[in-house]
């Protein structure tokens, strides 16, 4: 008993250690026997494992959304495309009021360049997030396979100890610890059979471990762009599902990583691409009804310097455009082309009048007019370009806010279940020290009794002589 108490005290800070108790009993023939019992609560353990999975998924999702927020400038989203779009529109309005001012014309081109840079960098950040998530998936799958292999060895050790009547406490501690580590990566449920072995299922019912570990497979992708589709994760050939929503339905980090890589980041990329497409469309130039007819082509904003000029992408057909968008090099050479036109051979200011503002006024009015956007972006498909760009930031912030609330709630639930499990199965230093003192007093009393009996026997023998 003293040895067990000492072992408990030595593991007082070990969260994966379950308290051992020495239980005195009487056998059928009247002899006293000592058995070692391990404190456990299967219902609380399963709840704790589920809480670990949920908190891990939510934390992973929230961290990814925080990364996207940081790419847009942090709390005020000061480097978001919508912010630079507003600055560009203001510069354009100033230029329309003084169309003969060459300095202001150059300012408009500079503002257009800042807007393009914002779209380029944000698009790159989105794809970097997808690449990082893909790398983390690969690392987590490797770790998961290693944990399942370790679990197989420990599971055998538990069965062997139970079958031979040996103390299975240490092996059970190791098995519970591995279950917690596995649950951080993938949501699981467990069934312990009569022989003492445990079967592990994923939360969607796929067998992850039964007697032997099932293989979890994944092939990483070297590079990501807007057109790249990442590879799936397979458990014994069955695809793993991604989480859904800001307060994610996923369990385990893998489901959240899939959600970031294959759902949230691509959707935000679509919104960026549609914003870029709207810019190209809004500033297009051409004269299809003229003689000769000149088809509409990109003007101030384009995505290639090739000749003939690039075409105007249709709604929903602008995959990757945000990463390729550029300011027309002609505008940098001659900023007044924004006022006069001529990017595609269609000059609006034929008199080269310094007060000409028809084209500029048309651009400004177009900013306030509804445009068609791809409904697949999950934003309003008929709105102004400014509203669309602002709604994109709002969409991300709403998702991030929901993820933040979910992260707080699930972290609190994990803390409560961990505390509840620890209070029932963990080691209390006060209780163990108190028990150790009781054992010490019992030992002293027993020693005194033996000493007294010994003295009495000695006196008796002395009297008999």
C-alpha positions in Angstrom: 0.0 0.0 0.0 2.8 2.4 0.8 4.4 1.6 -2.6 1.2 2.4 -4.4 0.7 5.7 -2.5 4.3 6.7 -3.3 3.7 5.9 -7.0 0.5 8.0 -7.0 2.4 10.9 -5.5 5.2 10.6 -8.0 2.5 10.9 -10.8 0.5 13.8 -9.3 1.2 16.0 -12.3 0.8 13.3 -14.9 -2.5 14.0 -16.7 -2.4 10.6 -18.3 -2.0 8.7 -15.0 -5.0 7.1 -13.3 -4.8 6.7 -9.5 -4.1 3.3 -8.1 -5.8 1.9 -5.0 -4.9 -1.1 -2.8 -8.0 -3.0 -1.9 -8.0 -5.5 1.0 -10.3 -8.4 0.8 -10.9 -12.0 2.1 -10.6 -15.1 -0.1 -12.9 -18.1 0.2 -10.6 -19.9 2.6 -10.5 -16.9 4.9 -7.1 -15.5 3.9 -6.6 -11.7 3.4 -5.7 -10.7 -0.1 -4.6 -7.4 -1.6 -5.8 -6.3 -5.0 -4.8 -3.3 -7.0 -7.5 -1.3 -8.7 -7.2 1.6 -11.2 -9.5 4.5 -10.9 -11.5 4.9 -14.2 -14.7 6.3 -15.6 -15.4 5.2 -19.1 -18.3 7.6 -19.8 -16.2 10.6 -18.7 -13.2 9.4 -20.7 -15.3 9.1 -23.9 -16.7 12.6 -23.3 -13.2 13.9 -22.8 -11.9 12.3 -25.9 -14.9 13.8 -27.9 -14.2 17.2 -26.4 -10.5 17.0 -27.4 -11.6 16.2 -31.0 -14.0 19.1 -31.2 -11.7 21.6 -29.5 -8.8 20.5 -31.8 -10.9 21.0 -35.0 -12.3 24.4 -33.8 -8.8 25.6 -32.8 -7.3 24.6 -36.1 -10.1 26.3 -38.1 -9.9 29.5 -36.0 -6.1 29.7 -36.4 -6.5 29.4 -40.2 -9.1 32.2 -40.3 -6.9 34.3 -38.1 -4.1 33.9 -40.7 -6.4 35.1 -43.5 -7.4 38.1 -41.3 -3.8 38.9 -40.8 -3.2 38.8 -44.5 -5.9 41.5 -44.9 -4.3 43.8 -42.3 -5.6 42.6 -39.0 -8.5 44.1 -37.0 -9.3 47.0 -39.4 -8.6 45.1 -42.6 -6.5 48.0 -43.8 -4.8 46.1 -46.5 -7.9 44.3 -47.8 -8.8 44.9 -51.5 -12.0 46.6 -50.5 -9.9 49.3 -48.7 -7.8 50.0 -51.7 -10.8 49.9 -54.0 -12.4 52.7 -52.0 -9.1 54.7 -52.2 -8.9 54.1 -55.9 -12.5 55.3 -56.4 -11.8 58.5 -54.4 -8.7 59.2 -56.5 -10.8 58.7 -59.6 -13.4 61.1 -58.4 -10.7 63.7 -57.6 -9.4 63.3 -61.1 -12.8 63.7 -62.7 -13.1 67.1 -60.9 -9.8 68.2 -62.4 -9.2 66.1 -65.5 -6.4 68.3 -66.7 -4.2 67.7 -63.7 -1.4 65.3 -64.7 -0.3 64.8 -61.1 -3.7 63.6 -60.1 -3.8 61.3 -63.1 -0.5 59.7 -61.9 -2.1 59.4 -58.5 -5.0 57.4 -60.0 -2.6 55.0 -61.7 -0.7 54.6 -58.4 -3.9 53.9 -56.5 -4.8 51.3 -59.2 -1.4 49.7 -58.7 -2.0 49.5 -54.9 -5.4 47.9 -55.6 -3.8 45.3 -57.9 -1.0 44.6 -55.4 -3.6 44.0 -52.7 -5.5 41.5 -54.9 -2.2 39.8 -55.9 -0.9 39.5 -52.3 -4.3 38.4 -50.9 -4.6 35.7 -53.5 -1.1 34.5 -52.8 -1.9 34.4 -49.0 -4.9 32.3 -49.7 -2.9 29.8 -51.7 -0.1 29.8 -49.1 -2.8 28.9 -46.5 -3.9 26.0 -48.7 -0.4 24.8 -49.1 0.4 25.1 -45.4 -2.8 23.2 -44.6 -1.8 20.5 -47.1 1.6 20.1 -45.5 0.1 19.9 -42.1 -2.3 17.2 -43.3 0.6 15.2 -44.5 2.4 15.6 -41.2 -0.7 14.7 -39.2 -1.4 11.6 -41.2 2.1 10.4 -40.6 1.7 11.0 -36.9 -1.7 9.3 -36.9 -0.3 6.2 -38.5 2.4 6.1 -35.9 0.0 6.5 -33.0 -2.2 3.7 -34.4 0.8 1.4 -34.6 1.7 2.2 -31.0 -1.9 1.6 -30.0 -1.8 -1.9 -31.5 1.2 -2.8 -29.3 -0.4 -1.3 -26.1 -3.7 -2.9 -26.9 -2.0 -6.3 -27.0 -0.3 -5.6 -23.7 -3.6 -4.7 -22.0 -5.2 -8.0 -23.1 -2.2 -10.0 -22.1 -2.1 -8.5 -18.6 -5.9 -9.0 -18.1 -5.7 -12.6 -19.3 -2.8 -13.5 -17.0 -4.1 -11.6 -13.9 -1.2 -9.2 -14.0 -1.5 -5.5 -13.2 -2.7 -3.8 -16.5 -2.7 -0.3 -15.0 0.4 1.1 -16.8 -0.8 -0.4 -20.2 -4.3 1.1 -19.7 -2.8 4.5 -18.9 -0.8 4.3 -22.1 -3.8 3.2 -24.1 -5.9 6.1 -22.8 -3.1 8.5 -23.5 -2.9 7.3 -27.1 -6.7 7.6 -27.5 -6.4 11.3 -26.5 -3.6 11.9 -28.9 -5.4 10.2 -31.8 -8.6 12.2 -31.0 -6.7 15.5 -31.6 -6.1 14.4 -35.2 -9.3 12.7 -36.0 -12.7 12.4 -34.3 -13.2 8.9 -32.9 -15.5 6.7 -30.9 -14.4 3.5 -29.1 -15.9 0.1 -28.1 -14.1 -2.0 -25.5 -14.9 -5.7 -25.8 -15.0 -8.4 -23.2 -11.5 -9.5 -23.8 -10.3 -6.1 -22.9 -9.3 -5.0 -26.4 -10.6 -1.7 -27.8 -12.0 -1.0 -31.3 -11.7 2.6 -32.7 -14.1 4.1 -35.2 -14.0 7.5 -36.8 -17.1 9.6 -36.0 -18.6 8.8 -39.4 -18.4 5.0 -38.6 -15.2 4.0 -40.5 -13.1 1.4 -38.7 -9.8 3.0 -37.7 -8.5 0.1 -35.5 -9.7 -3.4 -34.9 -7.0 -5.8 -33.8 -4.8 -4.1 -36.3 -4.4 -0.5 -37.4 -6.1 0.5 -40.6 -3.9 2.5 -43.0 -4.6 6.2 -43.3 -3.3 7.5 -46.7 -2.7 10.9 -48.2 -0.7 12.3 -51.1 0.5 15.8 -50.7 0.5 18.5 -53.4 3.6 20.4 -54.2 2.1 23.7 -55.2 -1.3 25.4 -55.1 -3.1 27.9 -57.3 -6.7 28.8 -57.8 -7.2 25.9 -60.2 -5.5 23.3 -57.9 -7.6 20.6 -56.2 -6.0 19.0 -53.2 -6.0 15.2 -52.7 -8.3 13.5 -50.2 -7.5 11.7 -47.0 -8.5 8.0 -46.9 -9.0 5.7 -44.0 -8.8 2.1 -45.2 -9.9 3.5 -48.6 -12.8 5.5 -47.3 -12.6 9.3 -47.8 -12.5 11.5 -44.7 -15.1 14.4 -44.6 -14.3 18.0 -44.0 -16.0 20.1 -41.4 -18.8 22.6 -42.2 -19.4 26.1 -40.9 -17.6 28.6 -38.7 -18.6 26.7 -35.6 -17.3 23.6 -37.4 -19.0 20.3 -37.4 -15.6 18.7 -37.9 -13.8 16.7 -35.2 -10.0 16.4 -35.1 -7.6 18.7 -36.8 -7.7 16.8 -40.1 -11.4 17.7 -40.8 -10.7 21.4 -40.1 -7.6 21.4 -42.3 -9.7 19.9 -45.1 -12.3 22.6 -44.6 -9.7 25.3 -44.8 -8.0 23.9 -47.8 -11.0 22.8 -49.9 -13.9 25.0 -48.8 -13.1 28.3 -47.1 -9.9 29.3 -48.9 -11.2 28.4 -52.4 -14.5 30.2 -51.7 -12.6 33.4 -50.7 -10.4 33.0 -53.7 -13.5 32.9 -55.9 -14.6 36.2 -54.3 -11.2 37.8 -55.0 -11.3 36.5 -58.6 -14.8 37.9 -59.2 -13.7 41.3 -57.8 -10.7 41.3 -60.2 -13.1 40.3 -63.1 -15.4 43.1 -62.2 -12.6 45.6 -62.4 -11.5 44.4 -65.8 -15.1 44.6 -67.0 -15.8 48.0 -65.5 -12.8 49.6 -67.2 -13.1 47.7 -70.5 -12.8 49.6 -73.8 -14.1 48.9 -77.2 -16.6 49.9 -79.9 -18.4 46.8 -81.2 -20.9 48.9 -83.2 -18.3 51.2 -84.8 -16.7 51.0 -88.2 -14.5 49.1 -88.0 -16.0 47.2 -85.1 -13.7 46.9 -82.1 -14.5 44.2 -79.5 -14.4 45.0 -75.9 -11.1 44.3 -74.3 -9.4 45.1 -71.0 -8.4 48.8 -70.5 -6.8 50.1 -67.3 -6.9 46.7 -65.7 -5.7 43.6 -67.6 -4.1 40.3 -67.0 -1.7 40.0 -69.9 0.4 42.2 -72.1 0.0 40.0 -75.1 -1.2 41.2 -78.5 -4.0 41.1 -79.5 -5.4 42.3 -76.1 -6.9 39.8 -73.6 -10.6 39.1 -73.7 -13.1 40.0 -71.0 -13.8 36.9 -68.7 -17.4 36.0 -68.2 -19.2 35.7 -64.9 -17.7 32.7 -63.0 -15.0 32.2 -65.6 -12.2 34.2 -63.9 -10.4 31.4 -62.0 -7.0 32.8 -60.7 -7.6 36.3 -62.1 -6.8 38.0 -58.9 -3.3 36.6 -58.9 -2.7 37.7 -62.5 -4.3 41.1 -62.5 -2.0 44.0 -63.6 -2.3 47.7 -64.4 -2.1 48.2 -68.1 1.6 49.3 -68.8 0.3 52.0 -71.2 -1.3 53.8 -68.2 2.0 54.0 -66.5 3.5 55.5 -69.6 0.6 57.9 -70.2 -1.7 58.3 -67.1 -4.0 60.5 -69.1 -5.2 57.5 -71.1 -7.6 56.9 -68.2 -9.2 60.2 -69.1 -8.9 60.0 -72.9 -9.1 56.2 -73.6 -7.1 54.6 -76.3 -5.9 51.4 -74.6 -7.5 49.4 -77.5 -7.5 52.0 -80.2 -10.8 53.6 -79.1 -10.0 57.2 -78.2 -12.9 59.0 -76.5 -11.2 62.4 -76.2 -10.7 63.0 -79.9 -10.0 66.8 -79.3 -7.5 66.2 -76.6 -9.4 68.5 -74.4 -7.9 69.0 -70.9 -11.4 69.4 -69.5 -12.8 66.2 -71.0 -14.3 64.0 -68.2 -17.0 61.9 -69.9 -15.0 58.7 -69.6 -14.1 59.4 -66.0 -17.7 60.2 -65.1 -18.8 57.0 -66.8 -16.3 54.9 -64.7 -17.5 56.6 -61.5 -21.2 56.0 -62.3 -20.3 52.4 -63.0 -18.9 52.1 -59.5 -22.5 52.8 -58.3 -24.2 50.5 -60.7 -25.1 46.9 -60.1 -23.0 44.3 -61.8 -23.4 40.5 -62.2 -21.3 38.2 -60.0 -21.0 34.5 -59.7 -23.7 33.1 -57.3 -21.2 30.4 -56.3 -19.3 33.0 -54.3 -22.1 32.9 -51.7 -22.4 36.7 -52.0 -25.0 38.9 -53.6 -24.9 38.0 -57.3 -26.2 41.5 -58.4 -24.6 44.4 -56.5 -22.0 47.1 -56.9 -18.4 46.3 -57.1 -17.8 48.2 -53.8 -20.6 46.3 -52.0 -19.3 43.0 -53.4 -15.7 43.6 -52.2 -16.9 44.8 -48.8 -19.3 41.8 -48.5 -16.3 39.5 -49.1 -14.5 40.9 -46.1 -17.8 40.7 -44.1 -18.2 37.1 -45.1 -14.7 36.3 -43.8 -15.2 38.2 -40.6 -18.6 36.6 -39.9 -17.0 33.2 -40.4 -14.0 34.1 -38.2 -16.3 35.5 -35.5 -18.4 32.3 -35.4 -15.2 30.3 -35.2 -13.9 32.4 -32.3 -17.1 31.9 -30.3 -17.0 28.2 -31.1 -13.4 28.0 -30.1 -14.1 29.6 -26.7 -17.1 27.3 -26.1 -15.4 24.1 -27.1 -12.2 25.0 -25.2 -14.4 25.6 -22.1 -16.1 22.3 -22.6 -12.7 20.5 -22.9 -11.5 22.2 -19.7 -14.7 21.1 -17.8 -14.5 17.5 -19.0 -10.8 17.3 -18.2 -11.3 18.6 -14.7 -14.2 16.2 -14.1 -12.2 13.3 -15.3 -9.2 14.4 -13.3 -11.2 14.8 -10.1 -12.4 11.2 -10.4 -9.3 9.4 -11.8 -6.4 11.8 -11.1 -4.2 12.0 -8.1 -4.9 14.4 -5.2 -1.7 15.3 -3.3 -3.7 16.1 -0.1 -5.5 12.7 -0.1 -2.4 10.7 -0.9 -0.3 12.4 1.8 -3.1 11.9 4.3 -3.3 8.3 3.4 0.5 7.9 3.6 0.4 9.4 7.1 -2.4 6.9 8.1 -0.3 4.0 6.7 2.7 5.3 8.7 0.6 5.4 11.9 -0.7 1.9 11.2 2.8 0.7 10.6 3.9 2.3 13.9 1.0 0.8 15.8 1.6 -2.7 14.3 5.3 -2.4 15.1 4.5 -1.4 18.7 2.1 -4.3 19.0 4.7 -6.8 17.8 7.3 -5.2 20.1 4.9 -5.6 23.1 4.0 -9.2 22.2 7.7 -9.9 21.9 8.4 -8.5 25.3 5.6 -10.5 26.8 6.8 -13.7 25.3 10.3 -13.0 26.5 9.0 -12.4 30.1 6.9 -15.6 29.9 9.9 -17.7 28.8 12.0 -16.1 31.5 9.4 -17.0 34.2 9.2 -20.6 33.0 12.9 -21.0 33.5 
